[in-house]
Amino acid sequence: MADLTDVQIGSIVWNMIENVPTYISGTMQSLVDNEIYFSENVTGDSIGTTAVDEKYQPAIISLTASAVLRMMELQGADVSNISLGDFSVSKGQGSSTFGIAEKMREDGLQKLEALGTKINYFKTLS
């Protein structure tokens, strides 16, 4: 993978999840940007939105997919079937969108933790 923009990451997430309502497409870029900012805060690194490095992409994609699924759940989207790549869930007796969203969020957080956190030490003059 090469460096991607926030719009390209949004497109990947859009294609990853089936049956995403069209009204979410207008907020997709802001969802990606929010997850990029979150990732910057967790890692302590400057990631940016115009050239997201390959090492951050898997975490940001997972976190954004989680945000999209949570938004679909909150908006009451009619999601009888959810597909994430080869994984597919049929709603049946109850919505499982929230459960999938939480698993995607956990996956994204684990990927961020694997990157580590930048720690800065400063010496004070006393």
C-alpha positions in Angstrom: 0.0 0.0 0.0 1.1 3.5 -0.7 0.3 6.6 1.3 -3.4 7.4 1.1 -5.5 10.5 1.6 -8.5 10.7 3.9 -10.8 10.6 0.9 -9.1 7.4 -0.4 -9.5 5.8 3.1 -13.1 6.8 3.1 -13.6 5.1 -0.3 -12.0 1.9 1.0 -14.4 1.9 4.0 -17.3 2.7 1.7 -16.5 -0.3 -0.5 -15.8 -2.6 2.5 -19.2 -2.3 4.1 -22.3 -3.2 2.0 -25.6 -1.3 2.3 -24.1 2.0 3.6 -26.9 4.6 3.2 -26.0 7.4 0.8 -26.6 10.1 3.5 -23.5 8.8 5.3 -21.3 9.5 2.2 -21.4 13.3 3.1 -19.9 12.6 6.5 -17.4 9.9 5.5 -14.5 12.3 5.2 -15.2 13.9 8.6 -15.4 10.4 10.1 -12.0 9.5 8.6 -10.5 12.8 9.8 -11.8 12.2 13.3 -10.2 8.8 13.5 -7.0 10.2 12.1 -7.0 12.8 14.9 -7.8 10.1 17.4 -4.9 8.0 16.1 -2.5 11.1 16.3 -3.5 11.6 20.0 -3.0 7.9 20.8 0.4 7.5 19.1 1.8 11.0 19.6 2.7 11.1 15.9 1.7 13.6 13.3 -0.2 11.6 10.7 -2.0 14.2 8.6 -4.8 13.8 6.2 -3.1 14.2 2.8 -0.6 11.3 3.0 -1.4 8.7 5.7 1.5 6.4 6.1 1.0 2.7 5.5 1.6 1.7 9.1 -1.4 3.8 10.3 -3.8 2.7 7.5 -5.1 -0.6 9.0 -6.0 1.0 12.3 -7.6 4.0 10.8 -9.6 1.8 8.3 -10.9 -0.4 11.2 -11.7 2.6 13.4 -13.5 4.4 10.5 -15.5 1.2 9.7 -16.6 1.0 13.3 -17.7 4.7 13.2 -19.7 4.1 10.0 -21.4 1.0 11.5 -22.2 2.9 14.7 -23.6 5.8 12.7 -25.8 3.4 10.7 -27.1 1.9 14.0 -27.8 5.3 15.5 -29.5 6.6 12.3 -31.7 3.5 12.3 -30.5 2.3 8.9 -32.3 -0.7 7.5 -29.4 -3.1 7.6 -30.7 -6.5 7.2 -27.3 -7.8 6.0 -23.9 -6.5 6.8 -20.8 -7.6 4.9 -17.2 -6.8 5.8 -15.2 -8.4 3.1 -15.9 -12.2 3.3 -17.6 -11.8 6.7 -21.4 -11.5 6.5 -24.1 -11.2 9.2 -27.8 -11.4 8.7 -29.8 -9.3 11.1 -32.6 -11.9 11.7 -33.9 -11.5 15.2 -31.9 -8.4 16.2 -29.4 -6.0 14.9 -25.8 -7.0 15.1 -24.5 -3.8 13.6 -23.4 -2.5 17.0 -21.7 -5.8 17.9 -19.7 -5.7 14.7 -18.9 -2.0 15.3 -17.5 -2.8 18.7 -15.3 -5.6 17.3 -14.0 -3.3 14.6 -13.2 -0.6 17.2 -11.3 -3.2 19.3 -9.4 -4.3 16.3 -8.4 -0.7 15.4 -7.3 0.0 19.0 -5.2 -3.1 19.1 -3.5 -2.1 15.8 -2.8 1.4 17.3 -1.4 -0.2 20.5 0.9 -2.3 18.4 2.4 0.9 16.9 3.3 2.2 20.4 3.1 5.7 21.9 5.7 8.4 21.6 7.0 9.5 24.9 8.8 12.8 25.3 11.0 13.6 28.3 11.9 17.2 29.3 14.4 18.4 31.8 13.3 21.3 33.9 15.7 24.0 35.1 15.3 24.5 38.8 
